[in-house]
Amino acid sequence: MSGPLMCVVCGDELVRGISEDHVLTPSGHHVLFRRHTDYVVCPGSQTMYRVTDLRNGAVQPIEDADLEYEAWLQEERRRVD
């Protein structure tokens, strides 16, 4: 498990640790993640981060355009199914 990771917006601890299937929150809770669309929200700034980015060591906030694209992509996937 790697970590801790800090929020690039406010400097608060974002996660104490992260592995392939879960994160350890600043309060010590283990939260399982199973989808590529899961997110972590900073408790201080409310900034969103993708779990897949954090697993790769990229502490990069999600922008509005990212969320709009992901919503569009999910809708397209539903149409195909």
Phi and psi in degrees as a GROMACS rama.xvg file:
@    title "Ramachandran Plot"
@    xaxis  label "Phi"
@    yaxis  label "Psi"
@TYPE xy
-102.934  162.353  SER-2
141.666  179.772  GLY-3
-77.4758  161.073  PRO-4
-117.618  140.774  LEU-5
-110.395  148.034  MET-6
-67.2266  132.573  CYS-7
-79.1975  -11.4469  VAL-8
-87.7157  -48.8531  VAL-9
-117.991  -12.4492  CYS-10
87.3171  -2.79822  GLY-11
-67.8609  158.008  ASP-12
-67.897  123.29  GLU-13
-85.7927  -52.1061  LEU-14
-142.09  147.258  VAL-15
-78.2854  -30.4252  ARG-16
-163.792  157.912  GLY-17
-145.093  139.879  ILE-18
-130.782  -172.497  SER-19
-62.9863  -30.4649  GLU-20
-120.899  -2.7546  ASP-21
-159.109  164.702  HIS-22
-119.528  153.08  VAL-23
-104.344  114.547  LEU-24
-73.1676  164.474  THR-25
-58.2412  -26.2894  PRO-26
-87.4364  1.14904  SER-27
94.0039  7.66195  GLY-28
-87.0324  139.763  HIS-29
-91.1258  122.663  HIS-30
-117.827  121.402  VAL-31
-79.9245  143.499  LEU-32
-128.337  135.764  PHE-33
-126.531  -10.2436  ARG-34
-116.199  154.523  ARG-35
-75.0729  -8.50368  HIS-36
-100.168  12.9717  THR-37
-78.0298  150.222  ASP-38
-130.632  158.81  TYR-39
-118.716  136.545  VAL-40
-112.987  130.12  VAL-41
-66.3444  130.687  CYS-42
-68.049  -22.306  PRO-43
-89.568  -48.2019  GLY-44
-103.949  -9.43873  SER-45
64.0054  23.2861  GLN-46
-79.7256  137.665  THR-47
-95.7032  143.067  MET-48
-133.203  141.946  TYR-49
-76.275  136.936  ARG-50
-62.4291  -38.7265  VAL-51
-62.8821  -36.0325  THR-52
-67.3053  -43.774  ASP-53
-63.2048  -38.6622  LEU-54
-59.4724  -32.3846  ARG-55
-88.37  3.80143  ASN-56
85.0167  6.22935  GLY-57
-93.2731  103.645  ALA-58
-91.9922  84.0437  VAL-59
-128.591  118.596  GLN-60
-62.7202  153.31  PRO-61
-84.9966  135.442  ILE-62
-95.6379  162.548  GLU-63
-56.109  -40.0739  ASP-64
-61.8054  -34.8802  ALA-65
-63.191  -43.8907  ASP-66
-65.9613  -40.4176  LEU-67
-63.5601  -42.1894  GLU-68
-63.7454  -44.5395  TYR-69
-65.4462  -36.6583  GLU-70
-64.2111  -42.7246  ALA-71
-63.2054  -44.1535  TRP-72
-62.4229  -42.2385  LEU-73
-63.5016  -39.4018  GLN-74
-64.4947  -41.6741  GLU-75
-62.9459  -39.601  GLU-76
-64.8492  -37.8678  ARG-77
-64.4951  -38.091  ARG-78
-65.4246  -36.781  ARG-79
-70.51  -37.8909  VAL-80
